[in-house]
Amino acid sequence: MDFLILLVGLLFGTVLAAGIGERIRLPYPVLMLISSALIAFLPIIPEVHINPELILPLFLPPLLFAAAQRSSWSVFRLRWRSLVLLAVALVAVTVAVVAGVSWIMVPALGLPAAIALGAIVAPPDPVAVEAVAGKVRMPRRLITVLQTEGLFNDAIAIVIFQAAVAASTSGGHVGWEVVPEFLIAAAGAVVLGLAMAWIVGSLNRFVPNLVARSASTLVAPFAVYLLAEEVHFSGVVAVVVTALELGRRARPQDSEERLTRTAFWDVVELLTTGAAFGLVGIEMRYIIEDEGAQLLSFIPGIVAVCAAVLIVRFLWMMAIYRMGGTEKNHVPGSLKEVLVLSWCGMRGLATLALALALPGTTLAGDPLPGRNFVVACACAVLVVTLVLPGLTLPWLMRALKLPNDHKEADRMERELALRAERVAVETMKRSAAIQQLPPDRRAALAKRMASLHSMLESDEEDESQKMLDRKATLEIMDVVQREAMDAARREVLEARRQRGMDPEAVDRVLRRLDLRTVTMDRPERH
């Protein structure tokens, strides 16, 4: 019951933090982490622990799924260099450097435990990056690179962590066997993700209830994550693939479902993110209490590990910049962008969960060497890479004055709107039902479709539509309009699969199309 009360309190706190964050222009996850860590020290707060094994399965699937819904397969085809250089290579290099530094600073730690520490602190958290970087006016291409990196880097870190923990508890060593393990886990997860997307898509075509279809997308990430972990595949990859494939399978006629699902997932993401970071803050209190005065002896090693994490990311980004960027459009394309991408290497939920999941004893029953240092280091890295950037990123963006690429996003949305309008008009002209309309109604419908692009370039409601009074005429116009709007949505959905297309631009235009479908119909039915 205490945990349930705590969780409800965190949910209410999330709503409050989101409101305060909007007013003072600070990310609400950072506010939740700081405030919950401070409130946790109050004597009236009961001591509540959550099983570390439940943290990742409870919070990671919905948050990964929500983030992956804003991407697409075309983005990964375009950003494959980012995926290799950041989500795989940078994680591996960070693990190696942190393991070496921690082993030198704390020789009693042991190499397997040092590698486990490296795996814990190596992957930037996609949830933290999305929540913090998405709230400042950061160039869209930088956010896309960070999102691409964040969606898959947990996979390799978790594989290395599991191998290191097995070696630490059994007295063995960590070798190159982690490479085939990762490849097998990732390949199996892709198959599971594709299968789950097919199952959910088939289920949604069978179930007529709109709310039930939206609810299926909440069940799917948990189901595929647990199944993947049960068969020792990557749950992270399975969830991301499920979300991407469901986006690819979107149908033009599902406009109302998309609107409902978008609103539903906005709420789920807000509350889950806030609760997760609130629990991170509360757990930090217990770690500080458990370690006590021993934390002082850890300070040199903690400082060295934190410095290693920051320096490795900066040098890696600098090297990528010198090589010409991760993509053809050169990201990072300047020293300013190097600084921003380096500063946005925020650790979060995965780092804390892996640290708490570290066993306390070996298989022989002896205390695991260096466990206290590993947990303390993980929390220190989390604070340094999340709280400091979260509080200073808005100021940094204002100081650097990076060139904004919103004009490019506006241009892309305008082109999509014109394409949607062109296809809608052509479909309307070919419709057999339109011949049943009187000339004045035909002209009115043609005028409406011809102004579609101007409607889609703005989020404002169009209040200028006139009510039609003849039921038969209205039904015919509905048929023609539905065909035209479905064709327009199909054109926009096809654009999502094209190389170089920003999926968020597609989503914004698609959302406006869905809204226009509703606002075109409903005023005329009263």
C-alpha positions in Angstrom: 0.0 0.0 0.0 2.9 2.4 0.8 4.3 1.9 -2.7 0.9 2.6 -4.3 0.5 5.8 -2.3 4.0 6.8 -3.3 3.2 6.1 -6.9 0.0 8.2 -6.9 2.0 11.0 -5.2 4.6 10.8 -8.0 1.9 11.0 -10.7 0.4 14.1 -9.1 3.9 15.5 -8.7 4.5 14.9 -12.4 1.5 17.0 -13.4 2.7 19.8 -11.0 6.3 19.6 -12.3 5.2 19.7 -15.9 3.3 22.9 -15.2 6.1 24.5 -13.3 8.6 23.4 -15.9 6.6 25.1 -18.6 6.6 28.4 -16.7 10.3 28.4 -15.8 11.4 26.7 -19.0 13.1 23.7 -17.3 12.6 20.0 -18.2 10.1 18.5 -15.8 12.0 15.1 -15.4 14.9 17.1 -13.9 12.5 18.9 -11.6 11.0 15.5 -10.6 14.4 14.0 -9.9 15.6 16.9 -7.7 12.3 17.4 -5.8 11.8 13.7 -5.1 15.4 13.3 -3.9 14.9 16.2 -1.5 11.4 15.2 -0.3 12.6 11.6 0.3 14.7 12.8 3.2 11.7 14.1 5.0 11.0 11.9 8.1 7.3 11.6 7.2 8.1 9.9 3.9 7.9 6.1 4.4 10.9 4.0 3.3 9.7 2.2 0.1 11.9 0.1 -2.1 11.1 -1.2 -5.6 12.5 -4.4 -6.7 15.4 -3.5 -9.1 14.3 -6.3 -11.5 11.0 -4.6 -12.0 12.3 -1.1 -12.9 13.3 -1.9 -16.5 10.2 -4.0 -17.3 7.8 -1.5 -15.8 9.2 1.7 -17.3 11.4 1.0 -20.2 8.8 -0.6 -22.6 6.2 2.2 -22.7 8.9 5.0 -22.7 10.9 3.4 -25.6 7.6 2.7 -27.5 6.5 6.3 -27.1 9.9 7.6 -28.4 10.1 5.1 -31.3 6.6 6.1 -32.5 8.1 9.5 -33.5 10.6 7.8 -35.7 10.4 5.6 -38.8 12.4 3.0 -40.7 13.4 5.6 -43.3 15.1 7.6 -40.5 17.2 4.6 -39.6 18.1 3.9 -43.2 19.3 7.5 -43.4 21.0 7.6 -40.0 22.6 4.2 -40.1 26.0 5.9 -39.5 24.7 7.5 -36.4 23.4 4.1 -35.2 26.8 2.4 -35.7 29.1 5.2 -34.5 27.0 6.3 -31.5 24.7 3.5 -30.4 27.3 0.8 -30.8 30.8 2.0 -31.1 30.6 4.9 -28.6 29.0 2.6 -26.0 31.7 0.0 -26.5 34.5 2.6 -26.2 32.9 4.2 -23.1 32.7 0.8 -21.5 36.4 0.1 -22.2 37.6 3.5 -21.0 35.4 3.6 -17.8 36.4 0.0 -17.0 40.1 0.9 -17.3 39.9 4.1 -15.3 37.8 2.5 -12.5 40.1 -0.5 -12.3 43.2 1.8 -12.0 41.5 4.0 -9.4 40.1 1.0 -7.4 42.2 -2.1 -8.0 40.1 -4.1 -5.6 37.2 -3.7 -7.9 38.2 -6.5 -10.3 38.0 -6.3 -14.0 34.6 -7.9 -14.5 33.0 -5.5 -12.0 34.8 -2.6 -13.7 33.4 -3.7 -17.1 29.9 -3.9 -15.4 30.3 -0.3 -14.2 31.3 0.8 -17.7 28.2 -0.9 -19.2 26.0 0.8 -16.5 27.1 4.3 -17.3 27.8 4.0 -21.0 24.4 4.4 -22.7 22.7 7.8 -22.7 19.0 7.5 -21.9 16.6 8.1 -24.8 13.8 9.2 -22.4 16.0 11.7 -20.7 17.3 13.1 -24.0 13.8 13.3 -25.4 12.4 15.0 -22.3 15.2 17.5 -21.9 16.4 18.3 -25.5 12.9 18.3 -26.9 12.0 21.3 -24.7 14.6 23.7 -26.0 14.9 25.2 -29.5 17.5 22.7 -30.6 17.9 22.1 -34.4 15.8 19.3 -35.5 18.7 17.3 -37.1 20.5 17.2 -33.8 17.5 15.9 -32.0 17.1 13.2 -34.6 20.7 12.1 -34.1 20.2 11.9 -30.4 17.0 10.0 -30.8 18.6 7.5 -33.2 21.4 7.0 -30.7 19.2 6.6 -27.7 16.8 4.0 -29.0 19.3 1.2 -29.5 22.3 1.9 -27.2 20.7 0.2 -24.2 20.8 -3.1 -26.1 24.6 -3.5 -26.3 25.1 -2.1 -22.8 22.7 -4.6 -21.3 24.4 -7.5 -23.1 27.8 -6.4 -21.8 26.4 -5.8 -18.3 24.9 -9.3 -18.1 28.2 -10.9 -19.3 30.2 -8.9 -16.8 27.9 -9.7 -13.9 28.0 -13.4 -14.7 31.8 -13.2 -14.7 31.9 -11.3 -11.4 29.7 -13.7 -9.6 31.3 -16.8 -10.9 34.9 -15.7 -10.9 35.2 -15.9 -14.7 36.1 -13.3 -17.3 34.4 -11.2 -20.0 35.6 -12.1 -23.6 34.6 -11.6 -27.2 31.7 -13.9 -26.8 29.6 -10.8 -26.0 29.7 -9.9 -29.7 27.9 -13.0 -31.1 25.6 -12.8 -28.1 24.6 -9.2 -29.0 24.1 -10.1 -32.6 21.9 -13.1 -31.8 19.9 -11.1 -29.2 19.4 -8.3 -31.7 18.4 -10.5 -34.6 16.0 -12.5 -32.5 14.5 -9.3 -31.2 13.9 -7.9 -34.7 11.9 -11.1 -35.6 9.9 -10.8 -32.3 9.2 -7.1 -32.9 8.0 -7.7 -36.5 5.8 -10.6 -35.3 4.2 -8.5 -32.5 3.5 -5.7 -34.9 1.7 -8.1 -37.2 -0.3 -9.5 -34.3 -1.4 -6.1 -33.1 -2.2 -5.0 -36.6 -4.3 -8.0 -37.2 -6.0 -7.6 -33.8 -6.8 -4.0 -34.5 -8.5 -4.9 -37.8 -10.6 -7.5 -36.0 -11.6 -5.3 -33.0 -14.1 -2.6 -33.8 -13.8 -0.7 -30.5 -11.6 2.3 -30.9 -10.5 2.5 -27.3 -9.6 -1.2 -27.3 -7.4 -0.7 -30.4 -5.5 2.1 -28.6 -5.1 0.0 -25.5 -3.5 -2.8 -27.6 -0.6 -0.5 -28.3 0.0 -0.2 -24.5 -0.1 -4.0 -24.0 2.2 -4.7 -27.0 5.5 -3.1 -25.7 5.2 -4.9 -22.3 4.4 -8.2 -24.0 7.1 -8.1 -26.5 9.7 -6.9 -24.0 8.9 -9.7 -21.5 8.9 -12.3 -24.2 12.2 -11.2 -25.6 13.8 -11.2 -22.2 12.4 -14.6 -21.4 14.1 -16.1 -24.5 17.3 -14.1 -23.9 16.8 -11.7 -26.8 17.0 -7.9 -26.6 13.8 -6.5 -25.1 14.9 -3.0 -26.1 15.3 -3.8 -29.7 12.0 -5.8 -29.8 10.0 -2.8 -28.4 11.6 -0.3 -30.8 11.0 -2.6 -33.8 7.4 -3.1 -32.8 6.8 0.6 -32.7 8.5 1.3 -36.0 6.6 -1.5 -37.8 3.3 -0.4 -36.4 4.0 3.0 -37.8 4.8 1.6 -41.2 1.6 -0.4 -41.2 -0.6 2.7 -40.5 -3.7 2.8 -42.7 -5.1 6.0 -44.3 -8.6 5.4 -43.0 -7.5 5.1 -39.3 -7.6 8.9 -38.7 -9.8 8.8 -35.6 -7.7 6.0 -34.1 -4.5 7.9 -34.6 -5.9 11.0 -32.9 -7.1 9.0 -30.0 -3.8 7.0 -29.7 -1.7 10.2 -29.9 -3.6 11.8 -27.0 -3.5 8.5 -25.1 0.3 8.1 -25.5 1.0 11.7 -24.7 -0.6 11.1 -21.2 1.1 7.8 -20.7 4.5 9.2 -21.6 4.2 12.2 -19.4 3.1 10.2 -16.3 5.5 7.3 -16.8 8.5 9.6 -17.4 7.7 11.7 -14.3 7.1 8.6 -12.1 10.3 7.0 -13.3 12.5 10.0 -12.6 10.8 10.5 -9.3 11.7 6.9 -8.3 15.3 7.6 -9.4 15.4 10.6 -7.0 14.0 8.5 -4.1 16.4 5.6 -4.7 19.3 8.0 -4.5 18.4 8.8 -0.9 18.7 5.2 0.1 22.0 4.8 -1.7 23.4 7.8 0.2 22.1 6.4 3.5 23.4 2.9 2.9 26.9 4.0 1.9 27.2 6.7 4.6 30.7 8.0 5.4 32.2 5.4 2.9 31.2 7.8 0.1 34.0 10.1 1.0 36.6 7.4 0.2 34.9 6.9 -3.2 35.2 10.6 -4.3 38.5 10.3 -6.3 37.3 7.3 -8.2 33.9 8.8 -8.8 35.4 12.1 -10.1 37.7 10.1 -12.4 34.7 8.0 -13.8 32.5 11.1 -14.3 35.3 12.9 -16.1 36.0 9.8 -18.3 32.4 9.6 -19.3 32.2 13.3 -20.3 35.7 13.4 -22.0 35.1 10.2 -24.1 31.8 11.6 -25.5 33.4 14.9 -26.3 36.4 13.4 -28.0 34.2 11.0 -29.9 32.0 13.8 -31.2 35.0 15.8 -32.1 36.4 12.9 -34.1 33.2 12.5 -35.9 33.1 16.2 -36.7 36.7 16.0 -38.1 35.7 13.0 -40.3 32.8 15.0 -41.8 29.9 14.1 -39.6 27.7 11.0 -39.2 25.6 11.8 -42.3 25.8 13.5 -45.6 24.4 16.7 -44.0 27.4 16.7 -41.6 26.1 16.2 -38.1 27.9 17.6 -36.1 28.7 20.3 -38.6 30.4 22.8 -36.2 32.2 23.0 -32.9 29.0 24.4 -31.4 27.1 21.3 -32.4 29.9 19.1 -31.0 29.4 20.9 -27.7 25.7 20.4 -27.7 25.8 16.8 -28.7 28.4 16.1 -26.1 26.4 17.9 -23.4 23.3 15.9 -24.2 24.8 12.5 -23.3 22.3 12.2 -20.4 22.1 9.0 -18.4 18.9 8.1 -16.7 16.5 5.2 -16.0 18.6 2.4 -17.5 21.7 3.5 -15.6 19.9 3.5 -12.2 18.1 0.2 -13.0 21.3 -1.6 -14.0 23.1 -0.3 -10.9 20.4 -1.5 -8.6 20.3 -4.9 -10.4 23.9 -5.6 -9.5 23.9 -8.6 -7.1 25.3 -8.2 -3.6 27.0 -11.5 -3.4 28.9 -14.0 -5.6 27.7 -17.5 -6.3 29.9 -18.7 -3.4 28.0 -16.3 -1.0 30.8 -13.8 -0.6 30.2 -10.0 -0.9 30.6 -8.8 -4.5 33.8 -6.8 -4.6 33.3 -3.1 -5.2 29.5 -3.2 -5.5 29.1 -0.1 -3.3 31.6 1.8 -5.4 29.8 0.8 -8.6 26.4 1.9 -7.3 27.7 5.2 -6.0 29.5 5.9 -9.2 26.4 5.2 -11.3 24.4 7.7 -9.2 27.1 10.3 -9.5 27.3 9.9 -13.3 23.5 10.2 -13.5 23.5 13.4 -11.5 26.4 14.9 -13.5 25.1 14.0 -16.9 21.4 14.6 -16.3 20.8 17.3 -13.7 23.6 19.6 -14.8 22.8 19.5 -18.6 19.1 19.6 -17.8 19.4 22.8 -15.8 22.0 24.5 -18.2 20.9 23.3 -21.6 18.4 26.1 -22.2 21.0 28.7 -21.3 23.6 26.9 -23.5 21.3 26.9 -26.5 20.7 30.7 -26.1 24.4 31.4 -25.7 25.5 29.3 -28.7 22.7 30.7 -31.0 22.8 27.7 -33.3 21.2 28.3 -36.7 17.6 27.1 -36.6 16.5 24.5 -39.1 12.7 25.1 -38.5 12.5 26.7 -42.0 13.5 23.4 -43.5 10.8 21.6 -41.4 8.3 24.2 -42.5 9.3 23.7 -46.2 9.0 19.9 -45.8 5.5 20.2 -44.3 4.4 22.6 -47.0 5.5 20.2 -49.7 3.7 17.4 -48.0 0.5 19.5 -47.7 0.7 20.3 -51.4 1.2 16.6 -52.3 -1.8 15.6 -50.1 -3.9 18.3 -51.7 -3.0 17.3 -55.3 -3.8 13.6 -54.7 -7.1 14.5 -52.9 -8.2 16.7 -55.8 -7.3 14.0 -58.4 -9.1 11.3 -56.4 -12.2 13.5 -56.1 -12.3 14.1 -59.8 -12.2 10.4 -60.5 -14.9 9.5 -58.0 -18.0 8.1 -59.5 -20.2 9.4 -56.6 -19.4 13.0 -57.4 -21.4 12.8 -60.6 -24.5 12.5 -58.4 -24.0 15.9 -56.9 -25.6 19.1 -58.3 -23.1 21.5 -59.9 -23.1 24.0 -57.0 -22.3 21.2 -54.5 -19.6 19.9 -56.8 -18.1 23.3 -56.9 -18.2 23.7 -53.2 -16.5 20.4 -52.6 -13.8 21.2 -55.3 -13.1 24.5 -53.6 -12.8 22.8 -50.2 -10.3 20.2 -51.6 -8.4 23.0 -53.5 -7.8 24.8 -50.2 -6.6 21.7 -48.3 -2.9 22.7 -48.4 -3.6 26.0 -46.6 -5.6 24.1 -43.9 -2.7 21.7 -43.4 -0.1 24.4 -43.0 -1.8 25.7 -39.9 -3.0 24.0 -36.7 -5.9 26.5 -36.3 -9.4 25.3 -36.7 -11.2 26.2 -39.9 -14.5 27.9 -38.8 -15.5 29.0 -42.3 -17.1 25.8 -43.5 -20.9 26.2 -44.2 -23.5 23.7 -43.1 -25.2 21.6 -45.9 -28.8 20.9 -45.3 -29.7 18.1 -47.6 -29.1 14.6 -46.2 -28.7 12.8 -49.5 -26.3 15.4 -50.8 -24.3 15.3 -47.6 -24.0 11.5 -47.8 -22.6 11.7 -51.3 -20.2 14.5 -50.4 -19.1 12.3 -47.4 -18.2 9.5 -49.8 -16.3 11.7 -52.2 -14.6 13.5 -49.4 -13.6 10.3 -47.6 -12.0 8.9 -50.7 -10.1 12.1 -51.3 -8.9 12.5 -47.8 -7.9 8.8 -47.6 -5.9 9.3 -50.7 -4.3 12.4 -49.2 -3.4 10.5 -46.0 -2.0 7.6 -48.1 0.3 10.0 -49.9 1.5 11.4 -46.6 2.1 7.9 -45.1 4.0 6.9 -48.2 6.3 9.9 -47.7 7.3 8.5 -44.3 9.1 5.7 -46.1 11.2 8.0 -48.3 14.8 8.7 -47.5 15.5 12.0 -45.9 11.9 12.6 -44.8 11.5 13.8 -41.2 8.9 11.5 -39.6 7.8 14.2 -37.2 7.0 16.5 -40.1 4.9 13.6 -41.5 3.2 13.1 -38.2 2.3 16.8 -37.9 0.8 16.9 -41.4 -1.0 13.6 -40.9 -2.4 14.8 -37.6 -3.7 17.9 -39.3 -5.2 15.8 -42.0 -6.9 13.6 -39.4 -8.3 16.7 -37.6 -9.5 18.3 -40.9 -11.4 15.1 -41.7 -13.2 15.4 -38.4 -13.8 19.2 -38.6 -15.0 19.0 -42.2 -17.7 16.4 -41.3 -18.9 17.2 -37.8 -20.2 20.8 -38.1 -22.4 19.7 -41.0 -24.1 17.0 -39.0 -25.9 19.3 -36.6 
